[in-house]
Amino acid sequence: MQQFKEEELDETIYTAFDFWAPWCEPCRMVGPILEDIAIGYPGRIKVVKMNSDGTPNLSDQYQILGFPTIILFHEGREIDGLVGAVPKENILSFLRL
């Protein structure tokens, strides 16, 4: 949890936290899209993957009720959230890219 807080609070670029679970099929669809976005937009977006099975307290704190859930932060503030598997274009729009 400490790693999450440090990254969340210290970033001056947008940071997308991807709350996922290994057993979640939609998570397997969105994961590679987020990885491509992180590579394709260096310095504009940072993607941090959070295995919700391994971080139940953090998932509870952010009220993660469905997977995948992407929470967008900027300068330590939660900006927005997106739940479910959606096309890459929707994710790019959500991430303000």
Backbone as XML, in Angstrom:
<?xml version="1.0"?>
<chain id="A" units="angstrom">
  <residue number="1" name="MET">
    <atom name="N" x="0.822" y="-1.191" z="0.000"/>
    <atom name="CA" x="0.000" y="0.000" z="0.000"/>
    <atom name="C" x="0.868" y="1.258" z="0.000"/>
  </residue>
  <residue number="2" name="GLN">
    <atom name="N" x="2.021" y="1.193" z="0.624"/>
    <atom name="CA" x="2.912" y="2.356" z="0.638"/>
    <atom name="C" x="3.347" y="2.741" z="-0.771"/>
  </residue>
  <residue number="3" name="GLN">
    <atom name="N" x="3.642" y="1.745" z="-1.618"/>
    <atom name="CA" x="4.043" y="2.030" z="-2.991"/>
    <atom name="C" x="2.936" y="2.786" z="-3.719"/>
  </residue>
  <residue number="4" name="PHE">
    <atom name="N" x="1.698" y="2.384" z="-3.519"/>
    <atom name="CA" x="0.566" y="3.045" z="-4.156"/>
    <atom name="C" x="0.533" y="4.513" z="-3.747"/>
  </residue>
  <residue number="5" name="LYS">
    <atom name="N" x="0.618" y="4.793" z="-2.489"/>
    <atom name="CA" x="0.546" y="6.180" z="-2.001"/>
    <atom name="C" x="1.689" y="7.028" z="-2.551"/>
  </residue>
  <residue number="6" name="GLU">
    <atom name="N" x="2.890" y="6.498" z="-2.547"/>
    <atom name="CA" x="4.029" y="7.269" z="-3.046"/>
    <atom name="C" x="3.836" y="7.622" z="-4.514"/>
  </residue>
  <residue number="7" name="GLU">
    <atom name="N" x="3.451" y="6.660" z="-5.310"/>
    <atom name="CA" x="3.264" y="6.918" z="-6.741"/>
    <atom name="C" x="2.083" y="7.845" z="-6.969"/>
  </residue>
  <residue number="8" name="GLU">
    <atom name="N" x="1.029" y="7.656" z="-6.216"/>
    <atom name="CA" x="-0.174" y="8.471" z="-6.369"/>
    <atom name="C" x="0.116" y="9.933" z="-6.046"/>
  </residue>
  <residue number="9" name="LEU">
    <atom name="N" x="0.841" y="10.175" z="-4.993"/>
    <atom name="CA" x="1.043" y="11.541" z="-4.525"/>
    <atom name="C" x="2.175" y="12.266" z="-5.225"/>
  </residue>
  <residue number="10" name="ASP">
    <atom name="N" x="3.136" y="11.544" z="-5.770"/>
    <atom name="CA" x="4.323" y="12.182" z="-6.318"/>
    <atom name="C" x="4.249" y="12.479" z="-7.811"/>
  </residue>
  <residue number="11" name="GLU">
    <atom name="N" x="3.289" y="11.936" z="-8.508"/>
    <atom name="CA" x="3.259" y="12.083" z="-9.954"/>
    <atom name="C" x="2.658" y="13.412" z="-10.392"/>
  </residue>
  <residue number="12" name="THR">
    <atom name="N" x="3.361" y="14.094" z="-11.278"/>
    <atom name="CA" x="2.827" y="15.319" z="-11.877"/>
    <atom name="C" x="2.163" y="15.025" z="-13.212"/>
  </residue>
  <residue number="13" name="ILE">
    <atom name="N" x="2.326" y="13.796" z="-13.705"/>
    <atom name="CA" x="1.611" y="13.368" z="-14.917"/>
    <atom name="C" x="0.403" y="12.542" z="-14.460"/>
  </residue>
  <residue number="14" name="TYR">
    <atom name="N" x="-0.501" y="12.284" z="-15.379"/>
    <atom name="CA" x="-1.645" y="11.434" z="-15.062"/>
    <atom name="C" x="-1.169" y="10.031" z="-14.740"/>
  </residue>
  <residue number="15" name="THR">
    <atom name="N" x="-1.774" y="9.427" z="-13.727"/>
    <atom name="CA" x="-1.457" y="8.064" z="-13.342"/>
    <atom name="C" x="-2.752" y="7.270" z="-13.333"/>
  </residue>
  <residue number="16" name="ALA">
    <atom name="N" x="-2.772" y="6.177" z="-14.065"/>
    <atom name="CA" x="-3.930" y="5.293" z="-14.116"/>
    <atom name="C" x="-3.626" y="4.041" z="-13.316"/>
  </residue>
  <residue number="17" name="PHE">
    <atom name="N" x="-4.420" y="3.799" z="-12.296"/>
    <atom name="CA" x="-4.283" y="2.594" z="-11.492"/>
    <atom name="C" x="-5.293" y="1.579" z="-12.000"/>
  </residue>
  <residue number="18" name="ASP">
    <atom name="N" x="-4.791" y="0.476" z="-12.491"/>
    <atom name="CA" x="-5.610" y="-0.593" z="-13.055"/>
    <atom name="C" x="-5.830" y="-1.649" z="-11.985"/>
  </residue>
  <residue number="19" name="PHE">
    <atom name="N" x="-7.019" y="-1.657" z="-11.391"/>
    <atom name="CA" x="-7.381" y="-2.674" z="-10.412"/>
    <atom name="C" x="-7.928" y="-3.870" z="-11.184"/>
  </residue>
  <residue number="20" name="TRP">
    <atom name="N" x="-7.265" y="-4.992" z="-11.075"/>
    <atom name="CA" x="-7.590" y="-6.181" z="-11.842"/>
    <atom name="C" x="-7.511" y="-7.403" z="-10.942"/>
  </residue>
  <residue number="21" name="ALA">
    <atom name="N" x="-7.905" y="-8.547" z="-11.480"/>
    <atom name="CA" x="-7.793" y="-9.823" z="-10.774"/>
    <atom name="C" x="-7.357" y="-10.886" z="-11.786"/>
  </residue>
  <residue number="22" name="PRO">
    <atom name="N" x="-6.525" y="-11.830" z="-11.363"/>
    <atom name="CA" x="-6.008" y="-12.841" z="-12.286"/>
    <atom name="C" x="-7.097" y="-13.705" z="-12.911"/>
  </residue>
  <residue number="23" name="TRP">
    <atom name="N" x="-8.199" y="-13.894" z="-12.252"/>
    <atom name="CA" x="-9.278" y="-14.746" z="-12.741"/>
    <atom name="C" x="-10.264" y="-13.991" z="-13.650"/>
  </residue>
  <residue number="24" name="CYS">
    <atom name="N" x="-10.056" y="-12.705" z="-13.845"/>
    <atom name="CA" x="-10.992" y="-11.834" z="-14.565"/>
    <atom name="C" x="-10.678" y="-11.795" z="-16.062"/>
  </residue>
  <residue number="25" name="GLU">
    <atom name="N" x="-11.584" y="-12.359" z="-16.877"/>
    <atom name="CA" x="-11.379" y="-12.373" z="-18.324"/>
    <atom name="C" x="-11.355" y="-10.963" z="-18.926"/>
  </residue>
  <residue number="26" name="PRO">
    <atom name="N" x="-12.272" y="-10.049" z="-18.558"/>
    <atom name="CA" x="-12.195" y="-8.685" z="-19.098"/>
    <atom name="C" x="-10.882" y="-7.980" z="-18.739"/>
  </residue>
  <residue number="27" name="CYS">
    <atom name="N" x="-10.313" y="-8.322" z="-17.580"/>
    <atom name="CA" x="-9.027" y="-7.738" z="-17.186"/>
    <atom name="C" x="-7.925" y="-8.151" z="-18.158"/>
  </residue>
  <residue number="28" name="ARG">
    <atom name="N" x="-8.005" y="-9.397" z="-18.639"/>
    <atom name="CA" x="-7.017" y="-9.888" z="-19.600"/>
    <atom name="C" x="-7.145" y="-9.191" z="-20.942"/>
  </residue>
  <residue number="29" name="MET">
    <atom name="N" x="-8.318" y="-8.656" z="-21.224"/>
    <atom name="CA" x="-8.522" y="-7.913" z="-22.470"/>
    <atom name="C" x="-8.002" y="-6.480" z="-22.340"/>
  </residue>
  <residue number="30" name="VAL">
    <atom name="N" x="-8.232" y="-5.850" z="-21.194"/>
    <atom name="CA" x="-7.860" y="-4.449" z="-20.994"/>
    <atom name="C" x="-6.373" y="-4.297" z="-20.670"/>
  </residue>
  <residue number="31" name="GLY">
    <atom name="N" x="-5.796" y="-5.268" z="-19.990"/>
    <atom name="CA" x="-4.391" y="-5.180" z="-19.581"/>
    <atom name="C" x="-3.439" y="-4.843" z="-20.716"/>
  </residue>
  <residue number="32" name="PRO">
    <atom name="N" x="-3.458" y="-5.581" z="-21.812"/>
    <atom name="CA" x="-2.549" y="-5.275" z="-22.927"/>
    <atom name="C" x="-2.819" y="-3.898" z="-23.553"/>
  </residue>
  <residue number="33" name="ILE">
    <atom name="N" x="-4.070" y="-3.477" z="-23.554"/>
    <atom name="CA" x="-4.388" y="-2.136" z="-24.082"/>
    <atom name="C" x="-3.702" y="-1.078" z="-23.226"/>
  </residue>
  <residue number="34" name="LEU">
    <atom name="N" x="-3.798" y="-1.228" z="-21.915"/>
    <atom name="CA" x="-3.161" y="-0.253" z="-21.020"/>
    <atom name="C" x="-1.644" y="-0.279" z="-21.152"/>
  </residue>
  <residue number="35" name="GLU">
    <atom name="N" x="-1.073" y="-1.461" z="-21.335"/>
    <atom name="CA" x="0.378" y="-1.562" z="-21.525"/>
    <atom name="C" x="0.804" y="-0.839" z="-22.802"/>
  </residue>
  <residue number="36" name="ASP">
    <atom name="N" x="0.051" y="-1.018" z="-23.879"/>
    <atom name="CA" x="0.345" y="-0.312" z="-25.134"/>
    <atom name="C" x="0.244" y="1.200" z="-24.960"/>
  </residue>
  <residue number="37" name="ILE">
    <atom name="N" x="-0.764" y="1.643" z="-24.232"/>
    <atom name="CA" x="-0.942" y="3.071" z="-23.997"/>
    <atom name="C" x="0.223" y="3.623" z="-23.188"/>
  </residue>
  <residue number="38" name="ALA">
    <atom name="N" x="0.631" y="2.908" z="-22.164"/>
    <atom name="CA" x="1.753" y="3.370" z="-21.329"/>
    <atom name="C" x="3.023" y="3.514" z="-22.155"/>
  </residue>
  <residue number="39" name="ILE">
    <atom name="N" x="3.253" y="2.577" z="-23.074"/>
    <atom name="CA" x="4.439" y="2.632" z="-23.934"/>
    <atom name="C" x="4.307" y="3.743" z="-24.974"/>
  </residue>
  <residue number="40" name="GLY">
    <atom name="N" x="3.103" y="3.917" z="-25.496"/>
    <atom name="CA" x="2.878" y="4.869" z="-26.578"/>
    <atom name="C" x="2.789" y="6.323" z="-26.155"/>
  </residue>
  <residue number="41" name="TYR">
    <atom name="N" x="2.623" y="6.576" z="-24.851"/>
    <atom name="CA" x="2.479" y="7.949" z="-24.368"/>
    <atom name="C" x="3.424" y="8.220" z="-23.195"/>
  </residue>
  <residue number="42" name="PRO">
    <atom name="N" x="4.731" y="7.998" z="-23.400"/>
    <atom name="CA" x="5.669" y="8.221" z="-22.297"/>
    <atom name="C" x="5.666" y="9.691" z="-21.879"/>
  </residue>
  <residue number="43" name="GLY">
    <atom name="N" x="5.729" y="9.894" z="-20.568"/>
    <atom name="CA" x="5.740" y="11.256" z="-20.047"/>
    <atom name="C" x="4.375" y="11.901" z="-19.964"/>
  </residue>
  <residue number="44" name="ARG">
    <atom name="N" x="3.342" y="11.216" z="-20.485"/>
    <atom name="CA" x="1.983" y="11.756" z="-20.425"/>
    <atom name="C" x="1.075" y="10.944" z="-19.521"/>
  </residue>
  <residue number="45" name="ILE">
    <atom name="N" x="1.351" y="9.643" z="-19.421"/>
    <atom name="CA" x="0.527" y="8.759" z="-18.594"/>
    <atom name="C" x="1.406" y="7.674" z="-17.995"/>
  </residue>
  <residue number="46" name="LYS">
    <atom name="N" x="1.111" y="7.328" z="-16.773"/>
    <atom name="CA" x="1.780" y="6.212" z="-16.112"/>
    <atom name="C" x="0.695" y="5.233" z="-15.715"/>
  </residue>
  <residue number="47" name="VAL">
    <atom name="N" x="0.900" y="3.959" z="-16.013"/>
    <atom name="CA" x="-0.062" y="2.915" z="-15.668"/>
    <atom name="C" x="0.530" y="2.054" z="-14.566"/>
  </residue>
  <residue number="48" name="VAL">
    <atom name="N" x="-0.235" y="1.885" z="-13.491"/>
    <atom name="CA" x="0.187" y="1.053" z="-12.369"/>
    <atom name="C" x="-0.860" y="-0.042" z="-12.205"/>
  </residue>
  <residue number="49" name="LYS">
    <atom name="N" x="-0.420" y="-1.287" z="-12.303"/>
    <atom name="CA" x="-1.339" y="-2.414" z="-12.162"/>
    <atom name="C" x="-1.432" y="-2.814" z="-10.694"/>
  </residue>
  <residue number="50" name="MET">
    <atom name="N" x="-2.676" y="-2.968" z="-10.215"/>
    <atom name="CA" x="-2.924" y="-3.346" z="-8.828"/>
    <atom name="C" x="-3.745" y="-4.636" z="-8.816"/>
  </residue>
  <residue number="51" name="ASN">
    <atom name="N" x="-3.130" y="-5.742" z="-8.409"/>
    <atom name="CA" x="-3.848" y="-7.008" z="-8.292"/>
    <atom name="C" x="-4.761" y="-6.910" z="-7.073"/>
  </residue>
  <residue number="52" name="SER">
    <atom name="N" x="-6.054" y="-6.820" z="-7.305"/>
    <atom name="CA" x="-7.002" y="-6.619" z="-6.213"/>
    <atom name="C" x="-7.049" y="-7.796" z="-5.248"/>
  </residue>
  <residue number="53" name="ASP">
    <atom name="N" x="-6.731" y="-8.988" z="-5.723"/>
    <atom name="CA" x="-6.680" y="-10.132" z="-4.822"/>
    <atom name="C" x="-5.559" y="-9.958" z="-3.798"/>
  </residue>
  <residue number="54" name="GLY">
    <atom name="N" x="-4.491" y="-9.274" z="-4.184"/>
    <atom name="CA" x="-3.355" y="-9.067" z="-3.291"/>
    <atom name="C" x="-3.415" y="-7.785" z="-2.485"/>
  </residue>
  <residue number="55" name="THR">
    <atom name="N" x="-4.380" y="-6.923" z="-2.800"/>
    <atom name="CA" x="-4.512" y="-5.640" z="-2.090"/>
    <atom name="C" x="-5.966" y="-5.392" z="-1.700"/>
  </residue>
  <residue number="56" name="PRO">
    <atom name="N" x="-6.554" y="-6.293" z="-0.889"/>
    <atom name="CA" x="-7.980" y="-6.145" z="-0.569"/>
    <atom name="C" x="-8.307" y="-4.861" z="0.192"/>
  </residue>
  <residue number="57" name="ASN">
    <atom name="N" x="-7.425" y="-4.414" z="1.068"/>
    <atom name="CA" x="-7.699" y="-3.174" z="1.804"/>
    <atom name="C" x="-7.750" y="-1.978" z="0.865"/>
  </residue>
  <residue number="58" name="LEU">
    <atom name="N" x="-6.850" y="-1.945" z="-0.099"/>
    <atom name="CA" x="-6.826" y="-0.853" z="-1.064"/>
    <atom name="C" x="-8.064" y="-0.906" z="-1.961"/>
  </residue>
  <residue number="59" name="SER">
    <atom name="N" x="-8.447" y="-2.098" z="-2.353"/>
    <atom name="CA" x="-9.652" y="-2.252" z="-3.162"/>
    <atom name="C" x="-10.885" y="-1.790" z="-2.390"/>
  </residue>
  <residue number="60" name="ASP">
    <atom name="N" x="-10.932" y="-2.097" z="-1.111"/>
    <atom name="CA" x="-12.039" y="-1.627" z="-0.267"/>
    <atom name="C" x="-12.013" y="-0.107" z="-0.142"/>
  </residue>
  <residue number="61" name="GLN">
    <atom name="N" x="-10.833" y="0.448" z="0.047"/>
    <atom name="CA" x="-10.698" y="1.899" z="0.216"/>
    <atom name="C" x="-11.248" y="2.655" z="-1.000"/>
  </residue>
  <residue number="62" name="TYR">
    <atom name="N" x="-10.988" y="2.132" z="-2.182"/>
    <atom name="CA" x="-11.443" y="2.798" z="-3.402"/>
    <atom name="C" x="-12.751" y="2.208" z="-3.936"/>
  </residue>
  <residue number="63" name="GLN">
    <atom name="N" x="-13.402" y="1.384" z="-3.109"/>
    <atom name="CA" x="-14.717" y="0.818" z="-3.413"/>
    <atom name="C" x="-14.755" y="0.143" z="-4.785"/>
  </residue>
  <residue number="64" name="ILE">
    <atom name="N" x="-13.778" y="-0.721" z="-5.015"/>
    <atom name="CA" x="-13.709" y="-1.463" z="-6.263"/>
    <atom name="C" x="-14.771" y="-2.561" z="-6.216"/>
  </residue>
  <residue number="65" name="LEU">
    <atom name="N" x="-15.783" y="-2.436" z="-7.066"/>
    <atom name="CA" x="-16.890" y="-3.382" z="-7.079"/>
    <atom name="C" x="-16.924" y="-4.237" z="-8.341"/>
  </residue>
  <residue number="66" name="GLY">
    <atom name="N" x="-16.194" y="-3.824" z="-9.381"/>
    <atom name="CA" x="-16.149" y="-4.563" z="-10.628"/>
    <atom name="C" x="-14.760" y="-4.505" z="-11.219"/>
  </residue>
  <residue number="67" name="PHE">
    <atom name="N" x="-14.499" y="-5.462" z="-12.103"/>
    <atom name="CA" x="-13.177" y="-5.535" z="-12.719"/>
    <atom name="C" x="-13.292" y="-5.518" z="-14.228"/>
  </residue>
  <residue number="68" name="PRO">
    <atom name="N" x="-12.307" y="-4.970" z="-14.887"/>
    <atom name="CA" x="-11.274" y="-4.112" z="-14.318"/>
    <atom name="C" x="-11.848" y="-2.745" z="-13.958"/>
  </residue>
  <residue number="69" name="THR">
    <atom name="N" x="-11.207" y="-2.103" z="-13.012"/>
    <atom name="CA" x="-11.523" y="-0.722" z="-12.662"/>
    <atom name="C" x="-10.252" y="0.090" z="-12.841"/>
  </residue>
  <residue number="70" name="ILE">
    <atom name="N" x="-10.353" y="1.172" z="-13.608"/>
    <atom name="CA" x="-9.224" y="2.079" z="-13.794"/>
    <atom name="C" x="-9.569" y="3.362" z="-13.061"/>
  </residue>
  <residue number="71" name="ILE">
    <atom name="N" x="-8.698" y="3.775" z="-12.170"/>
    <atom name="CA" x="-8.884" y="5.048" z="-11.471"/>
    <atom name="C" x="-7.776" y="5.975" z="-11.927"/>
  </residue>
  <residue number="72" name="LEU">
    <atom name="N" x="-8.156" y="7.157" z="-12.376"/>
    <atom name="CA" x="-7.211" y="8.138" z="-12.897"/>
    <atom name="C" x="-6.909" y="9.178" z="-11.831"/>
  </residue>
  <residue number="73" name="PHE">
    <atom name="N" x="-5.616" y="9.386" z="-11.585"/>
    <atom name="CA" x="-5.150" y="10.376" z="-10.612"/>
    <atom name="C" x="-4.284" y="11.409" z="-11.312"/>
  </residue>
  <residue number="74" name="HIS">
    <atom name="N" x="-4.282" y="12.607" z="-10.764"/>
    <atom name="CA" x="-3.360" y="13.654" z="-11.215"/>
    <atom name="C" x="-2.972" y="14.486" z="-10.010"/>
  </residue>
  <residue number="75" name="GLU">
    <atom name="N" x="-1.662" y="14.560" z="-9.770"/>
    <atom name="CA" x="-1.102" y="15.312" z="-8.648"/>
    <atom name="C" x="-1.772" y="14.938" z="-7.331"/>
  </residue>
  <residue number="76" name="GLY">
    <atom name="N" x="-1.963" y="13.619" z="-7.126"/>
    <atom name="CA" x="-2.490" y="13.118" z="-5.869"/>
    <atom name="C" x="-3.989" y="13.170" z="-5.735"/>
  </residue>
  <residue number="77" name="ARG">
    <atom name="N" x="-4.693" y="13.662" z="-6.741"/>
    <atom name="CA" x="-6.155" y="13.761" z="-6.663"/>
    <atom name="C" x="-6.795" y="12.728" z="-7.579"/>
  </residue>
  <residue number="78" name="GLU">
    <atom name="N" x="-7.826" y="12.073" z="-7.082"/>
    <atom name="CA" x="-8.595" y="11.153" z="-7.910"/>
    <atom name="C" x="-9.442" y="11.985" z="-8.869"/>
  </residue>
  <residue number="79" name="ILE">
    <atom name="N" x="-9.285" y="11.721" z="-10.170"/>
    <atom name="CA" x="-9.972" y="12.494" z="-11.198"/>
    <atom name="C" x="-11.239" y="11.796" z="-11.675"/>
  </residue>
  <residue number="80" name="ASP">
    <atom name="N" x="-11.135" y="10.484" z="-11.938"/>
    <atom name="CA" x="-12.251" y="9.786" z="-12.553"/>
    <atom name="C" x="-12.039" y="8.282" z="-12.439"/>
  </residue>
  <residue number="81" name="GLY">
    <atom name="N" x="-13.083" y="7.513" z="-12.726"/>
    <atom name="CA" x="-12.985" y="6.059" z="-12.712"/>
    <atom name="C" x="-13.713" y="5.454" z="-13.896"/>
  </residue>
  <residue number="82" name="LEU">
    <atom name="N" x="-13.250" y="4.297" z="-14.327"/>
    <atom name="CA" x="-13.837" y="3.576" z="-15.457"/>
    <atom name="C" x="-13.889" y="2.103" z="-15.086"/>
  </residue>
  <residue number="83" name="VAL">
    <atom name="N" x="-15.058" y="1.484" z="-15.262"/>
    <atom name="CA" x="-15.233" y="0.082" z="-14.887"/>
    <atom name="C" x="-15.610" y="-0.729" z="-16.116"/>
  </residue>
  <residue number="84" name="GLY">
    <atom name="N" x="-14.970" y="-1.878" z="-16.251"/>
    <atom name="CA" x="-15.322" y="-2.811" z="-17.308"/>
    <atom name="C" x="-14.396" y="-2.760" z="-18.500"/>
  </residue>
  <residue number="85" name="ALA">
    <atom name="N" x="-14.600" y="-3.725" z="-19.391"/>
    <atom name="CA" x="-13.809" y="-3.808" z="-20.614"/>
    <atom name="C" x="-14.447" y="-2.914" z="-21.666"/>
  </residue>
  <residue number="86" name="VAL">
    <atom name="N" x="-13.693" y="-1.954" z="-22.135"/>
    <atom name="CA" x="-14.161" y="-1.029" z="-23.165"/>
    <atom name="C" x="-13.095" y="-0.940" z="-24.256"/>
  </residue>
  <residue number="87" name="PRO">
    <atom name="N" x="-13.467" y="-0.464" z="-25.440"/>
    <atom name="CA" x="-12.483" y="-0.353" z="-26.528"/>
    <atom name="C" x="-11.368" y="0.640" z="-26.210"/>
  </residue>
  <residue number="88" name="LYS">
    <atom name="N" x="-10.256" y="0.461" z="-26.904"/>
    <atom name="CA" x="-9.079" y="1.309" z="-26.699"/>
    <atom name="C" x="-9.418" y="2.787" z="-26.857"/>
  </residue>
  <residue number="89" name="GLU">
    <atom name="N" x="-10.255" y="3.133" z="-27.828"/>
    <atom name="CA" x="-10.615" y="4.535" z="-28.060"/>
    <atom name="C" x="-11.287" y="5.136" z="-26.824"/>
  </residue>
  <residue number="90" name="ASN">
    <atom name="N" x="-12.145" y="4.349" z="-26.165"/>
    <atom name="CA" x="-12.813" y="4.821" z="-24.955"/>
    <atom name="C" x="-11.810" y="5.026" z="-23.819"/>
  </residue>
  <residue number="91" name="ILE">
    <atom name="N" x="-10.852" y="4.114" z="-23.719"/>
    <atom name="CA" x="-9.831" y="4.235" z="-22.677"/>
    <atom name="C" x="-8.969" y="5.464" z="-22.934"/>
  </residue>
  <residue number="92" name="LEU">
    <atom name="N" x="-8.571" y="5.685" z="-24.184"/>
    <atom name="CA" x="-7.771" y="6.869" z="-24.506"/>
    <atom name="C" x="-8.522" y="8.148" z="-24.149"/>
  </residue>
  <residue number="93" name="SER">
    <atom name="N" x="-9.792" y="8.200" z="-24.452"/>
    <atom name="CA" x="-10.601" y="9.371" z="-24.130"/>
    <atom name="C" x="-10.700" y="9.550" z="-22.624"/>
  </residue>
  <residue number="94" name="PHE">
    <atom name="N" x="-10.941" y="8.467" z="-21.899"/>
    <atom name="CA" x="-11.003" y="8.508" z="-20.446"/>
    <atom name="C" x="-9.697" y="9.016" z="-19.844"/>
  </residue>
  <residue number="95" name="LEU">
    <atom name="N" x="-8.576" y="8.609" z="-20.430"/>
    <atom name="CA" x="-7.251" y="8.999" z="-19.918"/>
    <atom name="C" x="-6.819" y="10.378" z="-20.393"/>
  </residue>
  <residue number="96" name="ARG">
    <atom name="N" x="-7.680" y="11.047" z="-21.143"/>
    <atom name="CA" x="-7.414" y="12.400" z="-21.646"/>
    <atom name="C" x="-6.220" y="12.437" z="-22.597"/>
  </residue>
  <residue number="97" name="LEU">
    <atom name="N" x="-6.135" y="11.398" z="-23.438"/>
    <atom name="CA" x="-5.027" y="11.307" z="-24.399"/>
    <atom name="C" x="-5.537" y="11.487" z="-25.810"/>
  </residue>
</chain>
